[in-house]
Amino acid sequence: MSWLETLRLAFAALKSNKLRSALTMLGIAVGVFSVIGVMTVISGLRSNIESGLNVLGSNSFVFSKYPNLNFSGPRGEFANRPNITYAEASRFKALLGDEADTGLAVRRRGRRASYLDRQTNPNILLYGADENFATGRNYEVGGGRNLGSGDVEQRLFPNEEPLGHIIRVDGQSFTIIGILAPKGSSFGEGQDNLVLIPITRWLQIYGGNIRSVGINVQARSQAELAATQDRAIGIMRLVRGLEPEDVNNFEMVSNDSLIEAFNKIAGVVAVGAFVISAIALLASGVGVMNIMLVSVTERTKEIGIRKSIGAKKQHILAQFLIEAVALSLLGGLTGVLAGIIGGNLVAHYLKTAMVFPWGWATAGMGVCSVIGVGFGLYPAWKAASLDPIEALRYE
């Protein structure tokens, strides 16, 4: 018997038990899908990490009350930190002086802007900021001068120049003196739906006692960034009245810290996906072994006939082993394709690059091959070791 004939018989056996084969492949596909889908999304995010996470300007970092990613909730440990007051922020800016460009900002979410009978959705970020906010947050002024509305003109001024008009936000009137150039979105969240007003005016409207001011610092160059950060941390500790032994009661956020935070989260998610996948694949491997043992029992007489007419032990072994590997590979291929499609759909929603993770896809197929061989070897060996006379007598 040729190896080609052995391969043909293996696939014919799988085809004759479509439902059983499909259910086995489905279990393997789920395990592979969980890893490939997650890693496809992560790969897409990483390919866009420079542009997607670069929400700050070049050579910039921010001081804030809370870390850039806080899972403790509003009542977590960071909520006990004192707010960065406007007085502290102003003193920090004065002490740092010309060493860097320092911008101050506070904000409120969910605001609605209106002009005449037109209004936006209640998704406007109302920033109270100073003259350095736009450049420090990687915005460019698209018209007029600094301190202007974000993307408001698209809804309020569809066919006219917005400069000089008066809009209302939260019942307050503001004159438009400039507009920001569109910046797009980052991971599905728009960065253009914002209105900037002077920080002193913002604090007059909403009060400053319960508000924490964010401080954006932009170093003169990349070479001076590290020294500027060290100097800024020292000044911030001085402004906050911290003793040498006290820990910082503020956070410093930079593009590097955002990337580091992303990598930590991505690592945790990847580990979780691997654990889920390992459990699913282990269960699927047991399923492969169980189905192959059932197949051996059902085809005992067929094995006896084949052996009696000259089929060798290695051919019987190869046929059943090929069946097990084919089940695993077909399930793995289904999981890889579903994972790539699903992962790229999520990546498209997050407005990141769509990728084909060749490395992970190859690894997934390799693991499926190992599962097929590992869990199919015993049933194949059992089939190949059957005594032909006893097999012919089996009913």
SULNORKA-V686708 format. One line per field, one symbol per residue. burial: # if it has 9 or more other C-alpha atoms within 8 Angstrom, else .. A space follows every 50 residues. Layout:
burial = ???
This chain:
burial = .....##.###.##......#..######################.###. .######.#########..........##.#.####.##.###..#...# ######....#####...##..########.########.##.####### ###.###.....#..####....########...###...#########. ###...##..##########.#.##..##..#..###.#..#.......# #####..##.#....#..##..##.######.#######.###..#...# ########..#.#.##############################.##### ###...#..##..##..##.###.##########.#.#.###...
